[in-house]
Amino acid sequence: MKGILLNKDGDLQLTGGRMSVGDTLVQNAALVLALNQGGMKEDPLLGPSLLRFIRGKYNQNTFVRQMKIHFQRAGINYDELKDYITVTEK
């Protein structure tokens, strides 16, 4: 997936005064995972609301299923990202 890159602060990444363009797959996945449901007006169902998993007991399969659902909703293929993601249970 090619698009406009963001820096670590979430601002446009500029190189020589111009926007940087490159592979945005991981960046887009991170943005989706940071969303809470209702946080994006264009798609109020998008957003896995991961805070509830952090605060409570969860099953690893439930967590991964939640990520897959929201990645699919955003047009991101989970299989391309699974090597970057580590999920551990409490």
Helices and strands as residue ranges (DSSP letters): E 2-4, E 14-15, E 18-19, E 21-23, H 25-34, H 51-55, H 60-73, H 78-81
